[in-house]
Amino acid sequence: MPAKQHAKLPQPIFHEPIFSEEEATPSPTGFQTKHPSDTKTYDEVQKLLKKDVVEVPKSRIADNDLFRLQDAYGSNHGPKVVDKIQSAKKIIFHAFGDSGASNVRKYSSELHVSDQVTLDCNQSDEANRPAFLFHLGDVVYNFGESQYYYDQFYEPFRNYPAPILAIPGNHDSFVVPGTPKGKEPLTTFQRNFCAKEPVITPEAGSLHRTSMTQPGIYFTLDAPFVRVIGLFSNSLEDPGVLSNREGKWPGINDRQLKFLSAQLKRIKKENYKGAVLLATHHPPYSYSPPPKKGGSGGNHGCSAIMLKQIDEICLQEGVYPHAFLSAHAHNYQRYTRIIKFGKSEIDVPFIVCGDGGHNVNPLVRASKGHPAEEPHPGSTVDYMESSHAAIAAKQLLLEKYDDTNYGYLRIHVDKEQLRIGFHQVGASTLAQSRYDMVTVDLAEHIMVSN
């Protein structure tokens, strides 16, 4: 069915969400509708990508409220899913960003990743089956247009049998000049991920996955053993922006900082013992070589002011996440930030997983006639810490990276540990696909040997 006919379909409301087709269907062989090239679109809006931000719509629920995993599954199935997770004494879920394929050449890469996480769900036994996918943004390229959701989201994930929650990336939110009112990318994103009731949206066409019912584009997912705090880092190519606290972005309000403060305050008040993850699309850290070294950094850089604002609130509330997830840079990077927080020295993994299907970019590029010099795993990269940081890191290490393969995160949390594994796509078996793993002791807030 051509994508332009999708809007004519009815939008039935369902009492329970639907996540996949009744019978598995093969991967599509191409787009249903023609997509513009990245190059042409970027040439038209290049300057705007550096200065145009968008307002942050308010969540439907209070700043200190939670969106529960069982609500994402629906009132009938949700409690059963949570009971099974509790019985298994652990939860497993997927995470990655930048999955949307903006042209036919990239489509097979997106399908390889989406098919692999689907296979992971279907081949895992019940105790080890991923409970959801947390998408780290850039679901649909080029700029989140409604007509491309079918090809870039619904078709690739047509057989994924669990909720897909998401925070918007810059490509899901940047407004191309001339966009009609009501057709803005965030409007479309909210229709598909932040609906009040599960419906089959026009974007889903003839497929059966219903819209998600998360309360907004920023929210906290409360699941057994873990809370994931998702923030919207806005529409610029770089850097990520959360608020106008620094006085540079008057088009943005500060409601996300108030939300983050309320969520951390709740964690402190409850003496919450589970894992706390913080997720943004733009990465706080994205590698660039030391001064006077050969080459330059990759396509996307650090978002130091964004991290400074987060750190300030963490200091204010006395709570720091066990790990920080992001995407945007189209590769895999894992850092360890060692900081003094309160009376303790803690280890915090900062992970970039932006190789979910759209593209894979090199970590370092040649510059001014100098060849790219890639770092050694485990390199100290303290120079990447901002001089204006709210928390002075004792050490920042680039532990491991992969700028060649697509992949995804498979995250395991129990009452004692958080384990985050990066799986390369294309290995012959799931066991062989894992490339990296980091383990954090939840009580001590330190990394332990795997």
N, C-alpha and C positions, 0 to 999 in steps of 0.2 A: 504494500500500500504506500503510495507516495506520501512523504512527510507533510506536504501542504494540505492534505485532507484530514490530518489528525485533529485539527481544531473543531471539525464538524461532529466528532464523536461525542456522545453524552458523557457526563461526569457523575456516575453513580457513587453515592456515599456508602461505605462498608462499615459494619459494626466491628470487624476485625481486619487488621492489615493483611495484605498479601505481598509476598516478597519475591516469588519466582513463578515461572510457568508450571503448569501441572505436569508436563512432560518436558524433559530436557530437549532443547533444540540446538542444531549445529550453529557454529559461528557464522555470522554474515560474511559475505565476500566483498562487500563494498558499501559505501554510503547510500542512503536512500535519497538524499538531497545534496546538491552541489555545495561545497564549502569553499569560501575564498581562501587565498593563500595567506600565510602569516606575513610575508614580505609586503604585500600590497597594503594590508590593514595597518601594519606598523608604520609604514612610510607616511600614511595619512595622519596618524595621531601621535607620532613620536614625541613631540614637545609636550603634548597634553598628558602623556603617561608620567611625566616628571612633576606635574603640578596639580592635576585634577583629582581631588578626593571626593568622597560621597558621604552624605549624612548616614549616621548609624541608627536604623530603626529600633525602637524599644521592644524589648521582650514582652511576651504576654503575661509573664509571671514576675513575682517580686524578685529583687536582687538576691535574696538569701534562699530562694526556693530551688528545688532540684527537679530535673527531668529523669524519671526512673526508667531503667531498662525494661521493666515489666510493662510500663505504659507504652513503650515503643512496640512491644509485641502484641499489645491488646489485652483487654480484661479477661479473656478466656484462656489464651495460651500463655500470657505473660507470667502469671504466678507459677505455672508448671515449669517454665524455663528457668526461673530463678531458683525453684526448689532443686532442680537437677544440678545447677551450678553449685548450690550450697552443699549438696550431697557429694559432689566431686571434690569439694574443698579447694576449688580453684576456678578461675575464669580465664578464657583464652579469647583473644580478638585480633583482628587485622587493623592495620593503619598504613596509609601512604597518601601522597598527593600527586597532583599534576598528571592525571590520567587521560584527559581529553585529547583526542586525535584531531588535529585541525586540517589534515588532508589525508588522502587515500594512502599515501606512502607511509604514514605513521600509524595507520589503522591496525595493522597486524600486531604492532608492538603493544597497543592498548589491549587488544583481545588476548594476547598471550598472558598479560598480567591478570586481567579479570577472569580468564578461564582457570588460571592457576589457583587463585584464591577460592574460586568456586569448587575446584577439585579438592582443595584442602578441606573444605567443609564437608564435602560428600564422602571423602575417603577416611576421615577421622572417626574414631569411635566416639560414642556419646560423651564420655568424660573429657575428651580432648577436642571436641568440635568448637570452632570459633563461634562466639555468640553474636558478634556484630562486626561491622567494618566502620572505622572512624576515618572519614575522608578529610585530608588536611588541606583541601582547597584546590582550585582550578579543575573543577569537574568538567566544565564545558569551555572550549576555545571556539572562536577567538575571544569573544567577550560576552559569553553567557547568553547568546541569543536563543530564544525559545525554539526556533526551528532546528537547532542542532542538538537539543537534549536527547532526542530519540536515538540518533546515530551514536552519540558520544557517551551517553549514560545508560539509557534504558536497554538498548540492544546489547552492549557489552556485558551488562550485569543482569541479563534476562533470567539466568539460572542461579544467581547467588541467593541462597535460601535463608537469609537473615537480614535484619535491619541494616541500612546504610545511613549513618548519620554524617553530617558534614558541616564544616565551617567554610564560608566563601573565600576563594582566593581573589587576587586582583583581576583575573580573567572572568570571574563570576560576578564582578561588580563594576568594572570600568564602563562608563556610559559614553558610547561613541556619539559624536555630534550628529544631531538630526534624528536621534532615537525618539519615536513617538511617546508621549506621556502614557504611562501604564505599561510600557514595554521595556522598562529599565531592567537590566540584568538581575538586580537584587529582588525586584518584584517577581520575576520568574523563579529565581532561586527559592524564595519564600513559599511560593505556590507549591513547589515540589518537595521541599524539606521542612517547612514550618506551617503546614496546614493545621487547622483546628480539628479536622476529622480526616481519616484516611479516605482518599478519593483516587480514582484513576484520572490523572490530569490530561489535558490535551497533548502535552509533550510525550506522554507514554504511548500514545497511539493505540494500537491493537494489543499491546502487551498488558500484563495483569498486575505488575508491581504498583502498589498504591503509594501515595505521597507519605512522607514521614511527618510526624506530628511534634517535632522538637519545638520548643516555645519561642525560638528566635535564632538569629544568626550568631549570637553568642549565648552560651548556655553551659550548664554543668550536667553531665551525664552521671547519674548515680547507679552503679551496678554493684553486685556482690564483690567485695574485696578491692574496689577501685572507684575513684571519682576522676573524671576527665573534664577539666575546665577548658572550654573552647572559646577563643577570642577572635574577633574579626580584625585583621590587620590592614584592611582597606585596599584601595584600588591602584596605588602607585606601583610602577615597576620596582622601584626601590626608593626609600626604605619602607618597612612596615610602620604603620601609624595607628595608634590606639586612641589618641585624644588630642586636645589642644592645650594641654597643660604647659607646654613649652612656648605657647603663643605663636606658633608658626602655621597652624592649620585651622583658621577660624571657621571653616565649613564643617568641623567635626565637634560634637559634644563630648563630654567627659563621662558619659554614663557607663562605659565599660570599666573604667577604673573604680567607680563606685560598686559595680557588680563584683569585680574581683575582690575588693576589700570585704564585701559582705560574705562572699563565699569562704574566704580564708578565715574570717572571724567565726563563721559557723564551724569550720573544721576545728579551730582552737577551742571553742566553747564545748563542742561535743567530745573533745579529746579523741578525734577520729583516728583509728588505727590502720586503716587501709592505705593503699597506694594513692598518692595524689599526683596526677599528670596535668601539665599545662600544655595547650596546643595553640599554635598560631600558624598561619600560612607562611609568612615571611620569617626567615631564620634569624635569631639573634647573632649567630656566628655562621659565616660562610667563607671558606678559606681564601686567603690572598697571601702571596709570598712575603717574606720579610723585606723591609726596605733594603735597596741596593742588591737584591737578588734578581736573577733572571726571570723574565716572564711577568705576567699579571694574573690576577684572580679570574675566576670563572665569570659566567654571565650575570650573576647576582651576588651582592655583597651583604655585609652585616647590617643589622638594624639595632644600633647601639642605644638610641634614645628610647626605643620601645622597651628594650631590656631594662634600661635605667628606671623607667616608670614602673615596670613590674617589680623590680627589686625594691623600690621604695615602699611599695605596698606590702610586699613580703616582710620587710623589716618592721613596718608599722604594726602588722598583725602578728608577727612572730611565727609565721608558717612559711616554709619553702617547699616547692614541689619536689617529689622524688625524681622526676625526669621532665624534660622539655622536648616536645615533638614539634617539628615544622617540616616544610617542604620548599617549594618555590625554586631553589637551586636544583637543577635537573640531574641530580646524582645522589649518592649516599655518603654522608659524613657523620662520624660520631666523635664527639668531644667529651672530655671530662673536665668539669669546672670544680676545682677544689676551693672552698670558701670557708671562712669563719662565720658561723651564723649562731647568734646567741652565745652560749658557752661551749659550743661544739664545733669541730671541723667536719664538714660534710662533703661528700662527693655527689655531684649532680651530672648525669649524662644529658648532653644536648645533642639531639639526633635530627639530622636532615634526611628525609626520605621523599625526594621529589622526582623519583624515576618510575612513576606508576604507569607510564605508557606514552606520554606525550613526546618526550625526548630524553636523551642522555648527553650531558655536556661535560667536557673535560674540566678537571679541578683547576688547572693552570693553563694559561695560553701564552704563546710566544708574544713578545712585545718589544718594539723598537729594535728589531734585529737580534734580540736575545732569545735563545731557546727557552722553552718552559722547563722549569726545574720542579719536579713533583716532590713533595715532602715524604719523609719516611714515616711509616705508622709509629705512633707513640711520640711524635715530635712535640716539643714545647712550643706553643704559639702565644705566649703571654702578650706579645706585641699587638694581638688582635683585641685585647681588652681596651675599652674606651677610657681615656683619662678622666672622663666625667662620670664614670660608673658609680652607682650608689653603693655597691659592694665591691671592695677590692679583692679580687681573686688571688689566692695564694699561688695557684698555678692553673694554667689552661693547657690541656693536651689534646692534640688531634690523634685519637687512638687508632682509627681505621677509616678507610674510605673505599669507594668503588665508583669510578666514573666511566665505566665501560658497559655495565649490565643494568637492565631494568630489574625491579624487585619490589618487595613489600616487607612490612614489619609483621611479625607474629609475636604477640605480647601475651605473657603468662603471668598471672598474679595469684598468689595465695596469701594466707594470713601472715607469712613471714618474709616473702621475697617478691620482688618484681624482676622479671626476666624479659628482655627485649631482644629478639633475634631478627636479623636482616636476612631475607631469603632471596637469592638471585633467581630469576625466572629463566627456565630453559634447561635446568638439570633434569636428568632422567627420572629421578625419584625425589619425593619431598625431603627425605632424610639427607640427600646429597646437596640440596639447594641452599642450605643455611651457610652463610658466609661469615657472619659475625654474631656475637652474643654478649650482652652485658647483663650482670646480675647485681641488684641493689638490695641490701638488707634494710627492710622497712623501719625497724625499730632504731637501728643505729644510723641510718641514712648514709651508709657507706657502701662502696662497691666491694664485692667479694669474688673470689675465684670461681669460675664456672666448673 
